Structures are given as C-alpha cells and as structure tokens.
Amino acid sequence: MADLRLAAEKSPTVAEMLAAVPAGAARIEDLIQRGPAAPIWRPLSSSGRACGWTEL
C-alpha cells in the first residue's frame, strides 16, 4: 500500500487516474481465502477500514 501511494505521489498521471477511478489493494491470501467480494479491500486514497470492492 505504501509503495502504491508513493507511486501516486511521484507521478502526476497516476495521481490523476486515482482521482478519477477509485482504487484499492488486498492481500492475495485474503483474496484466496475469502474471495474478491469480501470486505478485504483497503482504499489507496486513505488509510480507512477494509471494505468491499464496491465501496472503494
């Protein structure tokens, strides 16, 4: 997550995309065990709580 946020801070193109398109990250273990619809996603725009991908 920190690396993805850093990339957004350093690249105006990435920052612009993230302003227009919600993005999040999830651990691969959580994806395998709980599935992509589970509330395992962390928004890149904040350090908020985990949520479902539709809530990003």
BADO-141500 format. One record per residue (C-alpha): residue number from 1; x, z, y. Coordinates in Angstrom, 1 decimal, always signed. Example, Ala and Ser with C-alpha at 12.3 -4.5 7.8 and 13.67 -1.06 7.14 Angstrom:
residues 2
<r seti="1" c1="+12.3" c3="+7.8" c2="-4.5"/>
<r seti="2" c1="+13.7" c3="+7.1" c2="-1.1"/>
***
This chain:
residues 56
<r seti="1" c1="+0.0" c3="+0.0" c2="+0.0"/>
<r seti="2" c1="+2.7" c3="+0.9" c2="+2.4"/>
<r seti="3" c1="+4.5" c3="-2.4" c2="+1.8"/>
<r seti="4" c1="+1.4" c3="-4.4" c2="+2.3"/>
<r seti="5" c1="+0.6" c3="-2.6" c2="+5.6"/>
<r seti="6" c1="+4.2" c3="-3.2" c2="+6.7"/>
<r seti="7" c1="+3.9" c3="-6.9" c2="+6.0"/>
<r seti="8" c1="+0.8" c3="-6.9" c2="+8.2"/>
<r seti="9" c1="+2.6" c3="-5.2" c2="+11.0"/>
<r seti="10" c1="+5.5" c3="-7.6" c2="+10.9"/>
<r seti="11" c1="+3.6" c3="-10.8" c2="+10.6"/>
<r seti="12" c1="+1.0" c3="-11.8" c2="+13.2"/>
<r seti="13" c1="-0.5" c3="-14.3" c2="+10.7"/>
<r seti="14" c1="-1.1" c3="-11.6" c2="+8.1"/>
<r seti="15" c1="-2.5" c3="-9.2" c2="+10.7"/>
<r seti="16" c1="-4.9" c3="-11.9" c2="+12.0"/>
<r seti="17" c1="-6.1" c3="-12.6" c2="+8.4"/>
<r seti="18" c1="-6.6" c3="-8.8" c2="+7.7"/>
<r seti="19" c1="-8.6" c3="-8.5" c2="+10.9"/>
<r seti="20" c1="-11.0" c3="-11.3" c2="+9.7"/>
<r seti="21" c1="-11.0" c3="-10.6" c2="+6.0"/>
<r seti="22" c1="-11.3" c3="-7.0" c2="+4.5"/>
<r seti="23" c1="-8.5" c3="-6.3" c2="+2.0"/>
<r seti="24" c1="-7.7" c3="-3.5" c2="-0.4"/>
<r seti="25" c1="-5.4" c3="-2.6" c2="-3.2"/>
<r seti="26" c1="-6.0" c3="-0.9" c2="-6.5"/>
<r seti="27" c1="-3.6" c3="+0.3" c2="-9.3"/>
<r seti="28" c1="-3.5" c3="-2.0" c2="-12.3"/>
<r seti="29" c1="-4.1" c3="+1.0" c2="-14.6"/>
<r seti="30" c1="-7.3" c3="+1.7" c2="-12.8"/>
<r seti="31" c1="-8.4" c3="-1.9" c2="-13.0"/>
<r seti="32" c1="-7.8" c3="-2.0" c2="-16.7"/>
<r seti="33" c1="-9.4" c3="+1.4" c2="-17.5"/>
<r seti="34" c1="-12.4" c3="+1.4" c2="-15.1"/>
<r seti="35" c1="-12.9" c3="-2.3" c2="-14.2"/>
<r seti="36" c1="-12.8" c3="-4.1" c2="-10.8"/>
<r seti="37" c1="-16.3" c3="-2.9" c2="-9.8"/>
<r seti="38" c1="-15.3" c3="+0.8" c2="-9.9"/>
<r seti="39" c1="-14.6" c3="+2.7" c2="-6.7"/>
<r seti="40" c1="-10.8" c3="+2.3" c2="-7.1"/>
<r seti="41" c1="-10.0" c3="+0.2" c2="-4.1"/>
<r seti="42" c1="-8.1" c3="+1.5" c2="-1.1"/>
<r seti="43" c1="-8.7" c3="-0.3" c2="+2.2"/>
<r seti="44" c1="-5.5" c3="-1.7" c2="+3.7"/>
<r seti="45" c1="-6.9" c3="-1.2" c2="+7.2"/>
<r seti="46" c1="-6.9" c3="+2.6" c2="+6.9"/>
<r seti="47" c1="-6.0" c3="+5.5" c2="+4.6"/>
<r seti="48" c1="-9.6" c3="+6.1" c2="+3.8"/>
<r seti="49" c1="-11.1" c3="+7.2" c2="+0.5"/>
<r seti="50" c1="-11.3" c3="+4.9" c2="-2.5"/>
<r seti="51" c1="-14.4" c3="+2.7" c2="-2.6"/>
<r seti="52" c1="-15.9" c3="-0.2" c2="-4.5"/>
<r seti="53" c1="-14.6" c3="-3.7" c2="-3.6"/>
<r seti="54" c1="-17.9" c3="-4.5" c2="-1.8"/>
<r seti="55" c1="-17.3" c3="-1.6" c2="+0.6"/>
<r seti="56" c1="-13.9" c3="-2.8" c2="+1.8"/>
***
